[in-house]
Amino acid sequence: MLTELRHGLSQCDPILSLLLALSRNKDKEIAMLKNLLAAIGLFVVSRKGYEWYTEFQDLKERAARAEEQHKSNTSGGDHAPS
């Protein structure tokens, strides 16, 4: 029924036909804009996630080195007094 209404309107009035065509294009433009914003959001989130991942790996490495250094300092200084 909606198709028949659009077809009837487009035959009756070229201005309404133009408005219908613009509204269809507007829907496509909105969908393209949503997709573009989604892609930008995905890029930003991925970039931040990678940044946090590398920071976490660096912190793990520092903690492991500090623990290793702490173990070597405590094991080397435990001499019994003679």
QUIFEN-V325671 format. One line per field, one symbol per residue. ss: DSSP state (~ for helix, > for strand, _ for the rest). phi: phi as a letter, one per 30 degrees, with the letter a starting at -180 (. if undefined). A space follows every 10 residues. Layout:
ss->???
phi->???
This chain:
ss->_~~~~~~~~~ ~~_~~~~~~~ ~~~~~~~~~~ ~~~~~~~~~~ ~~~~~~~~~~ ~~~~~~~~~~ ~~~~~~~~~~ ~~~~~~____ __
phi->.ddddddddd ddbddddddd dddddddddd dddddddddd dddddddddd dddddddddd dddddddddd ddddddcccd dc
